[in-house]
Amino acid sequence: MKQNTIEYLKQSQGRYSKYLFEQEKAPATIRLYTKYVKDLAHFLEYELKVGMFDKSHIVLFRQNMEERYVPGTINTAISALNSFFKYNHWDYLKLRKLKLQHVSSVENGLSIAEYNRLLVFAKQRNEKMYYIIRTIAGSGIRVGELKYITVEAINEGTARVVNKGKIRNVLLKSSLCTLLMRYCKKHGITHGTIFRGSSSNKSISREYICRKLKDIGGPAGIPCSKLFTHNLRHLFAQQFIDKHNDITALADILGHTSIETTRIYTRTSNAEKRAKIEDVDL
């Protein structure tokens, strides 16, 4: 069987998924990468209706994506497909990523006023979410790292976080530890992960947190476009830079390998830039 056939492509999907698992890729990464491979197979079989394919067919798939997705999503898909092509020794099929324009401003970020308003409404409507919001914004962790905020961690003032194949120690400020100790005492939480799902001992789900954040933020008058958990991490980063102006330390705290990744969190909105310009007395 020739390898550049639709049949072989479809048969290799399962092996590729296993390969990603053995490479210790995160479950979310495996799901995303295999999704784009399946999308390619579907496009070749049902849109182009071909039995065999070459580079020209792959380019047509990218053009099809360009009509439906934003550039960042397209580049993610290209990374997934290039990884799949490399696995199958189809290097000649690899695609070039799109060149993205550098964005110097960040819009739709939470302001301090909006954050404080979010806390007021969370405290009234969902106590657990109030403490979750305080924890993410007060430590800069990702929502998926919330499971590492344990009773043991707040007692020591340090959470050991494992993410993307890396281990880092997240220092927890004393005021946050005191706040969480009070929450644990109130709810009889004596060990392990603090924020658990209602029907199990597992950590609370990302889906629940994202849904409740919108449920709370809407009545608080915060635009839906601002109501995602990564904005809490972004707010932490902005506040850290404003107070300390130390991007190297921030990169270490956030768990970034590259400083360039950290710079994303330090960009300001156009409104903030305008306020600074107005402050220049010339």
C-alpha positions in Angstrom: 0.0 0.0 0.0 1.4 3.4 -0.9 1.7 5.6 2.1 0.3 8.8 0.5 -3.3 7.4 0.3 -6.3 8.4 2.3 -6.7 4.9 3.7 -3.1 4.9 5.1 -3.6 8.4 6.5 -6.7 7.3 8.4 -5.1 4.1 9.6 -2.1 6.0 11.0 -4.3 8.3 13.1 -4.5 5.9 16.0 -0.8 5.2 15.9 -0.1 8.9 15.9 -2.3 9.5 18.9 -0.4 6.7 20.8 2.9 8.3 19.7 1.9 11.7 21.1 0.9 10.0 24.4 4.3 8.2 24.6 5.9 11.6 24.0 4.1 12.7 27.1 2.1 15.4 25.4 -0.7 16.9 27.4 -4.2 15.3 26.8 -5.5 18.6 25.4 -2.6 18.7 22.9 -3.3 15.1 21.8 -7.0 15.9 21.3 -6.3 19.1 19.3 -3.5 17.6 17.1 -5.6 14.5 16.2 -8.6 16.7 15.5 -6.7 18.6 12.8 -5.4 15.3 11.3 -9.0 14.1 11.1 -10.1 17.4 9.6 -7.5 16.9 6.9 -8.6 13.3 6.2 -12.2 14.5 5.9 -11.3 17.3 3.6 -9.3 15.0 1.3 -11.9 12.3 1.2 -15.2 14.2 1.1 -14.3 17.7 -0.3 -11.6 16.9 -2.8 -12.7 13.3 -3.2 -9.2 12.0 -3.9 -7.8 8.6 -3.0 -4.2 9.7 -3.1 -2.7 13.1 -2.2 0.4 15.2 -2.6 1.6 18.6 -1.4 -0.9 20.5 -3.7 -3.8 18.9 -1.8 -2.3 19.9 1.5 -2.0 23.5 0.3 -5.6 23.4 -0.7 -6.5 22.3 2.8 -4.6 25.3 4.3 -6.4 27.7 1.9 -9.7 26.2 3.0 -8.7 26.9 6.7 -7.8 30.4 5.8 -11.4 31.0 4.8 -12.7 29.8 8.2 -10.1 30.4 10.9 -8.0 33.3 12.3 -4.3 33.2 11.6 -3.3 31.9 15.1 -5.6 28.9 14.8 -4.3 28.2 11.3 -0.7 28.1 12.6 -1.8 25.8 15.4 -3.3 23.5 12.8 -0.1 23.7 10.7 2.0 22.7 13.8 -0.3 19.7 14.3 -0.1 18.6 10.7 3.6 19.1 10.4 4.1 16.9 13.5 1.9 14.3 11.9 3.8 14.5 8.6 7.1 14.1 10.4 5.8 11.1 12.3 4.9 9.5 8.9 8.2 10.5 7.3 6.2 12.8 4.9 8.5 15.8 5.4 7.9 16.9 1.8 4.3 17.7 2.8 5.1 20.1 5.6 3.5 23.6 5.4 4.9 27.0 6.2 3.2 28.9 9.0 1.6 32.2 8.3 3.5 35.3 9.3 1.6 37.1 12.0 1.7 40.8 12.5 3.2 41.7 15.9 0.5 43.2 18.1 1.7 45.8 20.5 -1.6 46.3 22.3 -3.9 44.0 24.2 -7.6 44.7 24.2 -10.4 43.1 26.2 -8.2 42.8 29.3 -9.8 43.1 32.8 -9.3 46.4 34.5 -8.7 46.5 38.3 -12.2 48.1 38.7 -13.8 45.3 36.7 -11.9 42.7 38.7 -13.0 44.2 42.0 -16.6 44.3 40.7 -16.3 40.7 39.7 -15.2 39.8 43.2 -18.1 41.6 44.8 -20.6 39.7 42.6 -18.8 36.4 43.1 -18.9 36.7 46.9 -22.6 37.3 46.7 -23.5 34.5 44.2 -20.9 31.8 44.4 -18.5 31.6 47.3 -16.3 28.9 45.7 -15.8 31.0 42.6 -14.8 34.0 44.7 -11.9 32.0 46.1 -11.0 30.5 42.8 -10.9 33.9 41.2 -8.7 35.2 44.1 -6.4 32.2 43.7 -5.8 32.5 40.0 -5.4 36.3 40.0 -3.3 36.2 43.2 -0.8 33.6 42.0 -0.8 33.8 38.2 -1.4 30.1 37.7 -3.3 28.6 34.8 -6.8 27.4 35.4 -5.6 23.8 34.7 -3.0 24.2 37.5 -5.6 24.9 40.1 -5.5 21.2 41.2 -2.1 21.8 42.6 -3.4 24.3 45.1 -3.6 22.0 48.0 -3.9 22.3 51.8 -0.3 21.1 52.0 0.7 23.8 49.5 -0.9 26.7 51.4 0.6 25.4 54.7 4.1 25.6 53.1 3.4 28.7 51.0 4.6 26.8 47.8 2.7 24.8 45.3 4.5 22.2 43.2 3.0 22.5 39.7 3.5 20.0 36.8 2.5 21.4 33.4 3.7 20.8 29.8 6.4 18.4 31.0 7.9 21.0 33.3 7.9 21.2 37.1 8.0 24.5 38.9 7.4 25.8 42.4 4.8 28.5 42.6 5.3 30.7 45.6 2.0 31.7 47.2 1.8 35.0 48.9 1.0 35.0 52.6 -2.3 36.9 52.3 -3.6 34.3 49.8 -2.6 31.4 52.0 -4.4 33.0 54.9 -7.5 33.5 52.8 -7.5 29.9 51.6 -6.8 28.5 55.1 -10.0 30.3 56.2 -11.9 28.7 53.4 -10.6 25.3 54.2 -11.4 25.6 57.8 -15.0 26.7 57.1 -15.6 23.7 54.7 -13.7 21.1 56.6 -11.0 20.6 54.0 -8.0 19.0 55.7 -5.9 17.7 52.9 -5.4 17.5 49.2 -6.8 19.7 46.4 -8.8 22.6 47.8 -11.2 23.2 44.9 -13.0 19.9 44.2 -16.0 19.0 42.0 -19.3 18.6 43.8 -19.8 14.9 43.1 -16.2 13.6 43.5 -12.8 14.1 45.0 -11.5 15.2 41.7 -10.4 18.8 41.1 -13.1 21.1 39.9 -13.5 21.1 36.1 -12.3 23.9 33.8 -15.7 23.9 32.1 -17.4 24.7 35.4 -15.1 27.5 36.2 -15.4 29.1 32.7 -19.2 28.8 32.7 -19.6 30.3 36.2 -17.2 33.1 35.5 -19.5 34.2 32.7 -22.6 33.7 34.9 -21.1 36.0 37.5 -19.4 38.5 35.3 -22.5 39.2 33.1 -24.7 40.6 35.9 -21.6 42.5 37.1 -21.6 44.4 33.9 -18.4 43.0 32.5 -18.3 42.3 28.7 -18.5 38.6 27.8 -15.3 39.1 25.7 -13.4 39.7 28.9 -14.8 36.8 30.9 -12.2 34.0 30.5 -9.9 32.7 33.1 -6.7 33.5 31.2 -7.6 37.2 31.8 -7.0 36.6 35.5 -3.5 35.4 34.8 -3.0 38.3 32.5 -4.1 40.7 35.2 -1.6 39.2 37.6 1.2 39.6 35.1 0.3 43.2 34.4 0.2 44.1 38.1 3.5 42.4 38.7 5.2 44.3 35.8 3.7 47.6 36.9 5.0 47.2 40.4 8.4 45.5 39.8 9.2 45.9 36.1 11.0 42.5 36.2 10.1 40.5 33.1 12.7 37.8 33.9 11.2 37.1 37.3 7.7 37.1 35.8 8.7 34.5 33.2 9.9 32.2 36.0 6.8 32.7 38.0 4.5 32.0 35.1 6.5 29.0 33.9 7.6 30.3 30.6 10.6 29.0 28.8 10.9 32.1 26.5 10.8 35.7 27.6 9.0 36.5 24.4 6.0 34.5 25.6 5.9 36.6 28.8 5.9 39.8 26.8 2.4 39.0 25.7 1.2 39.5 29.2 2.9 42.8 29.6 1.3 44.6 26.7 -1.2 47.3 27.5 -4.4 48.3 25.8 -4.7 51.3 23.5 -6.8 53.1 26.2 -4.0 52.7 28.7 -1.4 53.9 26.1 -3.6 56.9 25.3 -3.8 57.8 29.1 -0.1 57.7 29.3 0.3 59.9 26.2 -2.1 62.4 27.6 0.0 62.5 30.8 3.1 63.7 28.8 3.1 67.4 29.4 4.6 68.9 26.2 
